[in-house]
Amino acid sequence: MSEKHAATRDRSAVRTLLRLWPYVRPVRTRLFSAAFVAVVASCLGLVIPLVLKWMVDGPVAGRDPGGVWLGALVLLLLGVAEALLFGFRRWLVARPLAGVEAAMRADLYRHLQRLPVSFHDRWASGQLLSRGTTDLMLLRMFLAFPLTFLLVNATTILVGYVILLGQQWTLGLVLLAPIPPLVILCSVFESRYAIVARQAQDQVGDLTTVVEESVLGIRIIKGFGRHRSQARAFRGLSERLRGTELGKARLLAGIWALITTIPEVTIGAALVLGTIQVADGALSAGTLVAFLSTALALRWPVESIGFLLAMSQEAATATERYFEVMDAAEESSGGSHESTGSDASTGSDASRSSHEPGAAHEPGAAHKPGAGSADGLRFEGVEFRYPDASDGAAPVLARIDLRVRPGETMALVGGTGSGKTTLTALVPRLHEVTDGRITLDGEDIAAMPRERLRELVSVAFEEPTLFSASVGENVLMGAEGAGGEELGRALDIAQAGFVQSLPHGADTQVGEQGLSLSGGQRQRLALARAVVGQPRFLVLDDPLSALDVHTEALVEAALRRVLEDTTALVVAHRPSTVMLADRVALLSGGRIAAVGTHQELLRTNGEYAWLMSGADAQKTDAEEGAR
């Protein structure tokens, strides 16, 4: 048994479900009112046997038709009142519980946005989706039905047994006999059902992951003819889930059979004993009818125990899975607006001074507009290892010391796996440095509010991600409050003129993941998103890799104008991209091996020359293929 399932076996369902109280508290009045109404409705059903007793011992025994009709009318009114009260209970809980589910889903989504990238790297998307859909649906169903009826049925059974003992205490004691074995059976059932419920809900998450990956990767599946193997994998997971669900069904069938059989046997025994007492004259026929009617009215509250416990265990498992995500630590805010207010103003002043004509340039700085007294981007003794790395594992990045001067463009070059993408992800704090610090214009990014940091730094990733929205909405995600003018400028810089030929221009919906566009088109829109806000710091991870050589040249020409007014770190794999930069940093084995201009490194560093010669060869091959 896995540790997770062992923990599920040992946990208390009640303590787990109590974690829902903060969400339930705002609607507690309606829930308590609904429970009270349901208790009243259920207890009305217990009045019916008493009316039957009066009818049998009175009008029926006295051959009084009027009394029989009166009793029938009372029974009808009791039945109608019971039905109306249960309908009213349903109305009371429907709206507030839909609100509880919506609030929990909104909190989960908001929390997911604030969790670090390392969390999303570890968790399968299907598991997160199932927690936000299936699990929350189970919780709403629990709050609407089992939670109320565990209380209602317990109250009904208690009141019913009081009535039974009051009618004939000897027969009442017979019906109390099955309580101890039922309690033991329910306890065993609850512990076993908790484990299979957890397994089933985890397997639903795994199945959701496979479905999502198959839909998003349909081009790969079709392109490599892997639909049969994917179908086999899906069928295997489906069979596992089917087996688990059958295990749940067997457990539920077993407990239901026992909970049904034991009370039925005791009712039969009570019927025999009661008939003997009626024959001996020790008990009236009306009392026996009322007693048996009351016992039969208690059948459903008793028999439903297994069903309600099963739903409660599933709800406890759903609660546990929900709070597994909610308990994950969010990204640290990195300072507050109040504590960084003076720094913010300093940074703004530095930015303004760096753009003022005649601003002083430090020795060796790139002489561009924007290079002034600001400090630029610095990596000071930066180390990084992933949170789930083993204790003895070497860091991905070790002792990175690097400075990108104000207004300068630094190209970051290195072999596959050297840590380039990881290094660029540290600047917008997608990952947190393990040691050392990164500063923007002298301010430690760890002390900045993330909102301010991500206003200063804009990024474009190697794998462009677009959302199910319009072209314009996707691009304008890069700048709060930007409008049509900024959108047009960004599209021009990214050489995204193809947008005008789309059916609705910038209002065209790009579809899920932007798969209705080509790879080059998606990359150009991602680049436009990065530059639309005219950021002070720009981080580009191989932004031109999917472009043909002609489009690449046009984008580079436009991008040069943007880079003149910003401090940029650009991951580069091709000499054409390197030529955008003032200087180049060579990253090798997680360390900065060399820094210099492109020509300097070609002359003095063999690894850099080898990397660039390979890139040159690839570009030459591509150009010859194009011809």
Secondary structure, DSSP 8 states (H G I E B T S, - for coil): --HHHHHHHHS-HHHHHGGGHHHHGGGHHHHHHHHHHHHHHHHHHHHHHHHHHHHIIIIITTT-HHHHHHHHHHHHHHHHHHHHHHHHHHHHHHHHHHHHHHHHHHHHHHHHHHS-HHHHHHS-HHHHHHHHTHHHHHHHHHHHTHHHHHHHHHHHHHHHHHHHHHH-HHHHHHHHTTHHHHHHHHHHHHHHHHHHHHHHHHHHHHHHHHHHHHHHTHHHHHHTT-HHHHHHHHHHHHHHHHHHHHHHHHHHHHHHHHHHHHHHHHHHHHHHHHHHHHHHTSS-HHHHHHHHHHHHHTHHHHHHHHHHHHHHHHHHHHHHHHHHHHTS------S-TTTTHHHHHHHHHHHHHHHSTT----TT---STT-SSS--EEEEEEEE--TTS-TT---SEEEEEEEE-TT-EEEEE--TTSSHHHHHHHTTTSS--SEEEEEETTEEGGGS-HHHHHHHEEEE-SS----SSBHHHHHHTTSTT--HHHHHHHHHHTT-GGGGGSTTGGG-B--GGGTTS-HHHHHHHHHHHHHTT--SEEEEESTTTTS-HHHHHHHHHHHHHHHTTSEEEEE-SSHHHHTT-SEEEEEETTEEEEEE-HHHHHHH-HHHHHHHHHHHHHHHHHHHHH-
